[in-house]
Amino acid sequence: MKTIDKIKQLAKTYSEEFIGIRRYLHQHPELSFKEYETCTYVRQQLIEIGIVDIKSVADTGLLATINGLCEGKTILLRADMDALPIREENTVEYVSQNIGVMHACGHDVHMTSLLLTAKILFQLRHEFSGTVKLLFQPGEELMPGGATLVMKEADYKSMGSVPHLGQHVIPKLPVGKVGFRSGLFMASMDEIYITIIGKGGHAAVPEECIDPILIASHVIVAAQQVVSRMASPKTPSVLSFGRIIGDGANNVIPDKVIIEGTFRTYDEEWRTEAIDKLTKMVKSIAEGMGAECIVDIPRGYPHLKNDPELTNAMKKGALDYLGSDNVVDLDLWMAAEDFAYYTLKNPACFYLLGVGNTEKGITSGLHTPTFNIDESSLETGGGLMAWLALESLV
């Protein structure tokens, strides 16, 4: 039997078992850099597979190794582990038991898929040459990103520059399909924190106040000029504000307003320039209207660029494994990922795994309280990554 057929058979055979593993992980989510029980559970699963070379990285992460029949190339396969501070609204039997915390970004799927990949590759270890590294990474959702901590670890650095593969679930793509994009793929991400300090008072005497609510409204509208009038139309950019805190009342003007948002783009030079322009504009508007303004924009994740040679090879491998009807070309995605840090130092490929199913009503987006997946995607995700890993080692 050909290796590709063995992988498909093993993925199918173990799929039901790994649905149970995914449900356990979904029921027991943990926030970024607090994945202690998750780490213990994943370690136990690796041990039960038969993998004994398991190192701790970044406190709550793991780096495991599967050696083939003889020495050869090395590839790293990565899954993230953390959940989000979201209260789940699904009514499934495996709903989160940690109220207010949910695997709403599919990291439970990423871990389970990589565990299935590990089981397949461990059983086939006498049929390939080289080394497969399995990275279960904490803290993807929270700056500075678990990737930055992993990359400082001696066990990681000792590998040198090796190909990295990562996958991410996407509900907009039907189950059974995967998507690839060579070159620029995901955006950089910077967090924006603006505090406007005015002078509060009674809403009936605004002349005695410096109204931070009004000033905030001017700031939010004007700031969009950074994207609409200052950015080149050839450079994708997004500026969004998602949180405004003005703790007043219908007849109370507050002393201050806090605005939080994000800026994303694909050009590092423009990224720096845009942040500088935004900072100056916001301060100028606020101070011109009599308020004090504090702007804090901590540097976030870089943009993610897939290595063209590796990505094209992985896409070809996916075509062989899934067929042309199930492999699609992706557009730019303005989401951000700390996997991008790995792409700065290594040839890397980050691709998307379809988990949606409109017939089953599985359509909710990432980071929503009703996010869910078609669990047959685990068979696709685990099997495909095993095949792609072996293809990269040839």
N, C-alpha and C positions, 0 to 999 in steps of 0.2 A: 504494500500500500504506500502511495506517495505521502510525503511528510504533510503536505497541505491537507490531504484527506484525513490523516491521523488527527491533525489539530481540529478540524471541523467535527470529527467524531467525538473527540474528548470534550470539546466545548459543549456539545449537545448533551453528552452523557452527564456532565457535572452541572449543567445549567440550573436544575431544580435545587440542588444543594446550595448553590451560590445565591439563589433568590432568597433563601433563608438567611444567609449571612448578610445580604444587603438589608433585609428587613430588620435584623438585629441592630445593625449600625444606624439605620434610620430611626429606630426607637430610642437610641442612646446617643444623641448628638452632643458635642462639646464645642465651646467657643474657641477662637483662635488662641494658640499657645497654652490651652488648658486641656489638651486632648489626652489626658493621662490614662483614663480607662480605655479609650479608643486604641491607644498605643499598646496597652497590655493585651487587648483582644486581638489586634492584628498580629502581634508577635506570636501569640498562641496559635493562630491560624497558620502562620508560616512554619512553626515547629511541627504542627500536625501534618503539613505537607511533606516534611522531611528536611526542610532547610535549617541548617544549624549556624551558618555564618551570618549573624544578624548583629549589627552595630546600632547603638543609640546615636542619633544626631539631633542637634537643635532641641535638646531636652525631651520633647514629646514626639520626635520623629524616629524613623528606622531606615537603615540602609542594609539591605540583604543581598546576598550574592549566590548565584547559581553558576557553577563552572561546568563547561561542556566536557567532551571526551578528552580534548587536548587544548593547549594554549592557542590563542588567536585574537581576534578583535574583541573589543568591549563595547557594549551599549548600555545606556541607562534608561530605565522606564520609570516615569514619575506619576504618582497620584497624590493629590492633596487630601487633607484629613478633616479640616475644621468646618464647623457649621456657622449659621448666622443667628443674630438675635431677633428672630421672627417667631411669633406664636402661630403654630400650625393650625390650619382650619380644615384639613382633610378629615374624612371620617373613616379612613381605612383602618384595618385591625392593627396595623403596625405604626400607628400615629406616634409622634414623638412623646416620650414619657418625661422629657425634661421641659417643662412648661416655659415658653418664651424663647426656646432654642430649637432650631429646625435645620435639617439638611435641605435647604431650599435652593442650593446651587449644584446639587448632584454629587457632592464629594463622597457621599456614601456609595454611589455608583462607581466613582473613580477607584476607590479603594477595593471594592468587591471585584471589579473588572480586573484590576492588577493582581489580586489574589488568585483569580481564575487563570490568568496568564501564567502566574508563578507555578500553579499546580500542573498545567500543561507542559511547560518548559522543563520542570523538574522531572517529569516522567519521560521526557524525550532527551534528557541531558547526555545520554550516550550516543545520540545521533547527530550532534553538532559540535563544532569547535568554537572556542571563545568563551566569553564571560558575559553574563547578564546581571546588571545591577538593578535592584528594585528599590526605589526611593519612595517612602511614604512620608510626605512632607507636611509639617504643621503650618498653621498661620498664613494661609494664602490670602485670606480676606482682610487682614489687618496690617497696616504699615508697621515696621519696614518690610514686611513680607518674610515668610519663613525661608524662602529661597536664599535671601541674603545671609541668614544664619547658617544654613546648610553649607553654603559655599566657603565658609570659614573653617569648617571641620577638617581635621587632618585626614580622616578616612575618605572624604570627598576629594580633597585636593590631591591625594596620592594617585588618583585615576588619571590625572592630566586632562587634556581636551579629548572628549569622546562624544559620539553622537547621543543626543537626548531625544526621547520620544515622550509626548504627553497627549492626552485626549481630554476633551471636555464635552459633557452632554449638552444637547441643544434641542428643545422641544419643538422648534419650528421645522426641524428636519424629521421626516417620518422614520419610525423604527425600521432598522435594517439597512439604512443608508448612512454613509459617512461623507464628510466634506473636507477638501484640502485647498490651501492657498499657498503658493510659492511667494517668497519675498515678504513685503510689508503685509501684516495681517491684523494685529490688534494695536490699540492706541496706548500712548503714555497716559498717566493719570496723576494729577496733582489735586490735593484737597485744599479747599478754600475756606478760611474762617475770618469773618469780618465782624468787628464789634464797633458799633456806632454809639458813642456816649453823648447824650444831650442833656436836657434838663426837664425833668418830669413835672407834672402838676395837673391841675383841674382842666378837663377838656373844654370847659366853658370860657377859659381865659388863655387861649393859645399864645397870645402876645407875651405872656410871662414865661413861656416855655421855649425850649429848643427841641422840636418834635423829631425824635429819632425814627418814628414810624414813617413820617413823610420823607425824611432824608433817605431812609432805606428803600423806599419805592423809587426814588430818583436813581439811586445807585444801581438797583437791579435792572431797570430799563436801560440806563446809559451803558452799563457794562457789556450789553450785547453787541455794542459797536466793535468790541475787540474781535468778534468773529465776523460780523456782517460787513464791517467797513475797513478793518485793519489787516485781516488775514487774507492772503491770496486765495482766490476761489479754487486754485489748484491744490491747496493744502487743506485736507479735511480737519476741521476743528469743531469742538463742542464745548460750550460753556453753559452749565446748568446749575441752578440753585434749588436745593431740595428741602431746605429747612430754614424757617424764620421764627425767631423767638422774640416776642415783644410783650413782656409780662405786664400789660396794662389792663384796662377794662373799657367798657363802652363810654365811660366818662372820666377815664384816667389816662393821661399821656405818660408813658413809662420813661424812666431815666435812660434806658439803653435798649438797643436791639441787636440781636446776634443773627448773622446770616451765614449759612453754610452751603457750600457747593463744590463743584468739580470742574476742572479744565482738562480736556483731552485733545491730543493731536498726534501727528506722525513725524514731525520735523523737530529735532532737538534744538536747533538754532531759533526757530520760531517759537518754540515752547518757552524758552528763556525770555525772549523779547515780549511775548504776550503777557507773561506773568508780571513783567516790569511795567508794561503799559496799564494793565489792570490795576496794579497797586497804586500807581500815580493817579489814575482817573478816580478811583474810589476815594482816596484821601482828599483829592482836590474838591470833589463834590461835597463831601461831608464837612470839610473844614470851611469851604465857601459858604455853607449854610449855618455855620456857627457851632458845629459839633466837633468833638474829638473822634478820631478814627484809628483803630488798630487793625492792621491787616496781617494775617499769618497764612502763608501758603507753603506748607512743608512739601519738599520734593518727593514725589511718589514714584511709581513704577515706570520704567522706560517703555518705549514702544516695542512690540514683539515682531521680529523679523525671522521668518522661516528660511532656513538654508535651501536655496533652489535645487541643488544637486540631490541632497537627502530627501527633500519633500517630493521631488519628481519620482525618485526611486520608491518612496513609500506609497505614493499614489498608484504607481504601477503595481506594487504588491497588493494594494487594496483591490484594484481591478481584477487581478488574478484570483483573489480570495472571494470577492463579493459579486463580480460581474459589472459590466459597464452601466447597467441600469441603477446600480446602488452606490455609485461614486460620483459626487458632484463637485463642481468648482465653486468656491466660496468668494463672496465679496469682502471688502474691508469690514471689520467689526470694531466698533468704537468702545467696546468693553476693554478692560485692562486685566492683566494677569502677571503675577510675579514670576511665572515661567520665563518671562521676557529676560530676566537677569541671566538665566542659563544661556540664552541665545547670544548674549554678548561675548561669551567665552568659548562656546562650543557650537558645532554644527547641530542644528535642532529642527524638529518638526512637531508642531502643535496642530492637531486636527480635531474636527468635531464629530461626535457620535450622535446620530439621530435617536431620540427617545419618545417622540410624539406619536399619538394615534388618535386622530379625530373621531373615528368610529367608537372608540372607548371613552371619548370625552377627555383625553389626556392632552390638553392644549395650553395649560397655564405656563406662563413664562418663568424664567429664572428669577430668584429673589422675591417670589410671591408666596403668600401663605397657603396656596393651593397647588403649588408645584408638585408634580408627580411624574413617573415614567412608566412606559410600557416595559415590563421587566424582561421581556424577551431580548431587549437590547443588551443585556449582560452577556448572553451567548455570543452576540456579534462583537461586542467590545473586547471581551476576554480572548476570544479566538483570534480576532484580527490582530491584536497587539502581539500575541505570541508569534503569529506568522510574520509580521513586520520585523520583529526582533530577529528572527532567524534569517530573514532576507538581508538584514543589515550586516550580519556576521559573515556572510558569504565572501 
